[in-house]
């Protein structure tokens, strides 16, 4: 080989390196985390700003990279073919084809793209200035190619929307949350870190669910609501309020559906103190705030916004006929996001008792959402809010004590019933839902 052949070999190697640069840069710029780069850009990272600008015109960026990549690949193949034809004659064409294919695939495609996939953000930040220069030079050519492509596709009835990032839909956001969780579980993280990330995933999914969950699904039913009678003596009224673990209580007169308003324990005690010896003549109607009634079909997202707008924490829930159904508080909605919030005044609520054989004894009033969130189950909460309601809905009857049903991959056995209300159920996951109901 003479000097000319060595120069050609050097040029081919240089062109293969440029090809590797283009291939790796394309993968890095498209695979790098948009969210992480956005955070870096907010902190003043200039290269992250560059990447954001390049991605804003993604089609031009990809077009310029492909033009540059194909240009160096074709030029390298031409030089290698000419050199090998001079050395080996017609056989050199075969040698050039096989050799360049292997070199391009291994060292200019697979190797740089593999590195870029595993170090996308680092490589994207490193190549951003150079790629901005390349796109500045090849950008007009890429724009012309893009125009030709769009016009060609338009001839066959295919319309391409303008370039630019589309806003992430809710389903894509849910998928991103689940995908990130799967990546974390597949990774090598400590158990505490995995649990923390799983908790954050649950909170994010709960926030997205706020618009789909209705107040009726989380409210405290009227049977469990503590209320005070406005007609009783003020001494007994104060005792009832102080004995309750709740700060706000509905006040009724005559019958429980006739709710006068909501009394706040702090406001009551302040009024009693101000009246002193004349507290017996205290008018409860002046202390209780005007009742705020909301429909049971209100979504949690709307109710959360309403709580913020009205600066209130307590609402009374009514059905479509105006009948009192229960109460909902700001804390109830927050618990849907962050989980159970307990304080020193909360009463312990016995709802689910795990059994040694893997079954659970569940109170009929336990909500399906709480079960799904606690154990990762997928019981439907559309037909009914509580586990007893689901059993009634699926069985189409009022079951007898001891009667067993099987659906949704679980065995439901009625343990206790008070009149027509199911109060205790044995819930046991089974390997496969056979669909039979005995």
Number of C-alpha atoms within 10 A of each C-alpha: 7 6 8 10 17 12 11 16 16 12 16 21 15 14 22 24 18 17 26 25 19 27 22 25 26 24 20 28 28 19 16 21 13 16 9 12 20 16 12 15 17 12 10 11 14 15 18 24 18 18 24 18 13 19 19 14 14 17 17 24 25 21 21 25 24 17 18 19 21 13 13 20 22 12 15 22 20 15 18 24 21 16 21 18 17 13 13 12 11 12 12 18 18 14 16 20 14 11 14 20 14 12 13 19 12 13 15 24 18 15 15 22 22 14 14 24 17 13 14 23 20 13 19 27 21 15 19 22 14 11 23 17 11 16 21 14 12 19 20 14 16 22 16 13 16 15 12 12 12 15 15 13 13 12 9 8 9 11 12 11 7 8 12 11 10 6 7 10 9 10 10 11 14 16 12 13 17 16 12 15 17 12 10 15 16 10 10 10 11 8 9 9 13 17 13 11 15 19 14 16 17 19 17 16 16 20 18 17 16 19 14 13 20 21 26 23 20 24 22 20 16 16 8 10 14 17 19 22 18 20 13 11 12 17 11 13 18 16 10 15 22 15 9 17 13 14 14 20 22 24 25 18 15 10 8 15 14 12 20 19 22 23 24 17 19 13 15 20 15 12 17 19 12 11 13 10 9 10 14 12 11 16 12 18 14 12 18 21 16 13 16 12 16 18 20 23 15 16 18 26 19 14 21 18 11 14 16 12 9 8 9 13 15 21 21 23 25 18 15 9 7 13 12 21 19 21 26 22 20 17 14 20 20 16 15 22 19 15 17 11 11 10 6 6 10 11 11 7 7 9 15 17 12 13 12 7 7 10 17 18 19 24 21 25 19 20 22 25 21 18 18 14 14 10 8 10 15 13 16 14 17 11 12 18 21 21 28 23 20 20 24 17 13 14 16 9 9 14 18 14 15 14 12 18 19 23 19 15 17 20 18 25 21 23 19 17 17 9 8 9 15 23 18 23 25 23 23 19 17 15 8 11 13 12 12 8 13 8
